[in-house]
């Protein structure tokens, strides 16, 4: 794991969960490969450094997180709302990391968040991957960031 | 009175609308700056403040803020920027463009409610200040 740039993204997830949802987060020791995500939120990163942030959620975790963001009942959410909420989650995490990586070789600009449904087989090549545990379930943080010229 | 919330995330619009309603205002929403300006053209007399995201398709928050400030009819409306852009340079840009308040995501419901109330309160105090 490249702590130089991964830590601010991890801090972003932690900050979002604690500030908006009143929950904590831990890095899970279970292997990432055991998780079966069905929804991945992706933010393309470009500028002084380029790469991608991806947050991959199992369906139940994504629904629970978005319901908590809205203070709504999980069953009341349609899939479009879950997709949009998961994308906004990634957008907020990327924005948090961007500010903390300012004045470093890893500074980047944000692209609009997007999502991919179904098993996310493509992944990010050479990404740092962390399995995170929350009250809403486990999910994956994947990030790759390369300063320009490398 | 109404508060216009502008964000390209449907979920964020719901979060903002819910907070606006708890403060006793009726929420209006728009998914980008262009549609927000359309709403302001039609309903600015009913609107107490605008909450603007920064990164949006079609017309972003900073350009929208500049267009609001350049408008004779609704140029004085209080504007709160609520955004993932939390670098100091962004804050300075927004303040120079005329934002009354700046809140970065992630935020708590209390942070948001306080920011909206302060944004409207500060604008009202400014109007009530006696001329020197």
Interface residues (C-beta under 8 A of the other chain):
Chain A: X15 X16 X19 X20 X66 X69 X70 X71 X80 X81 X84 X85 X87 X88 X91 X92 X94 X95 X96 X98 X99 X102 X110 X112
Chain B: X8 X9 X10 X11 X12 X14 X15 X18 X55 X57 X83 X84 X85 X86 X87 X104 X105 X106 X107 X108 X111
